[in-house]
Amino acid sequence: MAFSLCATESPRPAGAGRTEHERRWQEAVAAGVRHSVCHWFPHNFYSLCHAFAVVGSNLASIASGRDYRPVAGLAAIDAGNGELIVMNEDHAFGLEAGGAYHCWIESTHSEPKELIDLTFGHNHLYAQANGYAWHGEEAPSFLWGPFDALAITGPLSHVQRGFGKHRIWLQETPAGAGWMERHIAANEQAYVKLTTEALCHYRELTLQA
């Protein structure tokens, strides 16, 4: 999805080390996406990981001059007290009603690969709305950093419970990749509007900083 607005943004520095400047930039991107998606979907934003992934990858790409992509697949998050919330219904990508799967963002521009999950802070709300238990503190408002440091991979059956609320198990799947491609194509104009609103709020925040 192309945006002519890209040229108006200044590239942000890459690198594994996260400075305070980089952290503030990440927070502005996350806030811009949250402002846009929650404005239009105030009652179920915590279930719209796909919208956060698409708008977030667009805004991060525009604001940084680097390439990010939305990813769809399976996930498991730590709900505290040794319990996991597992979203592994790969068949749900073929269902109109959807199901328990997850969407996130990955960089395509550099090593180490970056992981971004802008809905991570909604995990406790997702749990409450879908009948899962949630114990203890909320998760961080978003994940953003080296993929290998934040993501657990490998078979879900090998994942040890209690890995912590600062990490996530992820697995992209062919069904998820195909669904994401079709979903973006079918909703392109809506995502242009959502991304434009997110970019406007992002600019307001960064001009104030």
C-alpha atoms as one frame of an Amber mdcrd trajectory, in Angstrom:
protein
   0.000   0.000   0.000   1.743   3.194  -1.155   1.537   6.609   0.524   2.848
   9.811  -1.039   3.281  11.149   2.490   6.432   9.076   3.019   8.771  11.699
   1.619   7.726  14.272   4.210   9.163  12.322   7.149  12.798  12.287   8.292
  14.431   8.847   8.553  14.959   7.556  12.078  18.205   5.882  13.162  18.338
   2.101  13.010  20.223  -0.123  15.422  19.694  -2.602  18.203  20.439  -0.102
  20.989  17.358   1.850  21.976  18.086   5.418  23.026  15.631   7.617  24.895
  15.036   9.487  21.638  14.212   6.239  19.860  11.906   5.195  22.685   9.973
   8.463  22.492   9.640   7.989  18.753   8.284   4.479  19.235   5.801   5.755
  21.814   4.627   8.430  19.357   4.069   5.813  16.642   2.159   3.584  19.067
   0.058   6.518  20.291  -0.748   7.614  16.746  -2.006   4.164  15.799  -3.957
   3.768  19.032  -5.579   7.190  18.566  -6.786   6.286  15.066  -7.993   2.735
  15.650  -9.605   3.397  19.041 -11.404   6.454  17.660 -13.235   4.358  15.087
 -13.550   1.150  17.093 -13.904   2.208  20.750 -15.744  -0.918  21.893 -13.650
  -3.740  20.448 -10.212  -2.215  19.749  -8.566  -4.907  21.919  -9.608  -7.557
  19.386  -8.401  -5.672  16.301  -4.770  -6.786  16.213  -4.983  -6.879  12.402
  -5.882  -3.174  12.225  -3.086  -2.238  14.624  -0.646  -4.329  12.581  -1.596
  -2.818   9.216  -1.828   0.801  10.377   1.227   0.369  12.595   3.396  -1.049
   9.823   2.283   1.786   7.531   3.033   4.494  10.088   6.339   2.997  11.228
   7.449   2.773   7.589   6.385   6.339   6.823   7.943   7.824   9.949  11.237
   5.930   9.740  11.920   5.541   6.051  12.420   1.822   6.742  10.229  -1.107
   5.735   7.812  -2.866   8.082   5.140  -5.435   7.248   1.998  -6.720   9.004
   2.161 -10.399   9.905  -0.645 -12.848  10.737  -0.338 -16.182  12.459  -0.497
 -17.879  15.831   0.510 -16.651  19.289   0.593 -17.445  22.979   0.915 -14.906
  25.782   1.702 -15.312  29.452  -1.391 -14.598  31.552   0.427 -14.999  34.860
   0.316 -17.766  37.450   1.588 -20.317  34.930  -1.311 -19.864  32.502  -1.121
 -19.116  28.792  -3.611 -17.516  26.451  -3.191 -19.481  23.241  -4.382 -18.111
  19.899  -3.664 -20.968  17.499  -6.772 -21.437  15.363  -5.051 -21.403  11.986
  -8.281 -22.586  10.342  -9.961 -19.362  11.526  -8.266 -17.389   8.741 -10.716
 -19.046   6.369 -13.793 -18.245   8.450 -15.910 -15.117   8.070 -16.283 -14.850
  11.847 -12.530 -15.218  12.406 -11.224 -16.795  15.579  -8.250 -16.994  17.919
  -5.215 -15.858  15.951  -2.870 -12.889  16.213  -1.307 -10.175  14.064   1.878
  -8.211  14.661   4.583  -6.268  12.792   8.061  -7.253  11.622  10.813  -5.228
   9.981  12.125  -6.273   6.592  15.028  -3.842   6.393  17.781  -4.956   8.722
  19.337  -7.442  11.094  18.475  -8.072  13.773  14.850  -8.247  12.710  12.503
  -6.059  14.751   9.234  -7.184  16.318   6.442  -4.728  17.049   3.212  -5.656
  18.815   1.129  -2.538  19.404  -1.761  -4.442  21.020   0.329  -6.047  23.751
  -1.031  -3.747  26.444  -4.559  -4.924  25.597  -3.823  -8.518  26.587  -5.668
  -8.301  29.901  -8.708  -6.763  28.177  -8.689  -9.499  25.555  -8.522 -12.075
  28.349 -11.451 -10.567  30.227 -13.594 -10.288  27.088 -12.945 -13.882  25.996
 -13.196 -15.775  29.269  -9.491 -16.252  29.979  -7.917 -15.841  33.397  -5.460
 -12.987  33.933  -3.219 -12.812  36.990  -1.088 -10.002  38.324   0.185  -6.978
  36.493  -0.809  -5.864  33.015   1.524  -6.442  30.104   3.656  -3.559  28.735
   1.688  -1.171  26.525   3.547  -2.432  23.447   6.482  -4.612  22.413   9.165
  -3.157  20.152  12.666  -4.504  19.848  14.855  -7.286  18.436  12.697 -10.220
  17.393  14.946 -12.824  19.013  14.822 -11.017  22.359  11.015 -10.693  22.480
   9.644 -13.660  20.537   9.680 -17.324  21.447   9.632 -19.634  18.431   9.598
 -23.362  17.880   6.756 -25.806  18.542   4.122 -24.538  20.948   4.266 -27.870
  22.776   7.859 -27.065  23.783   7.044 -23.655  25.271   7.543 -23.516  29.023
   4.834 -21.711  30.929   5.727 -18.635  32.921   8.018 -17.132  30.290   6.913
 -13.664  31.398   4.697 -10.805  30.292   7.479  -9.109  28.344   7.681 -11.852
  25.701   5.367 -13.697  23.305   5.317 -16.972  21.388   4.732 -16.379  17.668
   4.427 -18.381  14.478   3.563 -16.952  11.079   1.562 -19.361   8.920   0.774
 -19.591   5.187  -2.933 -19.288   5.987  -2.260 -16.112   7.931  -0.059 -14.632
   5.200  -2.696 -15.278   2.532  -5.458 -13.865   4.688  -3.490 -10.696   5.475
  -2.854 -10.057   1.780  -6.533 -10.477   0.925  -7.669  -8.425   3.910  -5.492
  -5.427   3.010  -6.594  -5.553  -0.639 -10.264  -5.635   0.374  -9.936  -2.739
   2.837  -7.297  -0.552   1.223  -9.221   2.718   1.311 -10.187   2.254   4.951
  -6.551   1.662   5.857  -5.463   4.738   3.921  -7.878   6.777   6.049  -6.813
   5.146   9.325  -3.135   5.581   8.500  -3.596   9.234   7.544  -5.298   9.931
  10.877  -2.568   8.062  12.748   0.100  10.065  10.915  -1.585  13.370  11.789
  -1.662  12.489  15.488   1.933  11.239  15.327   3.028  14.564  13.849   1.203
  16.479  16.582   3.025  14.494  19.239   6.448  14.789  17.654   6.073  18.530
  17.054   5.253  18.999  20.726   8.310  17.007  21.853
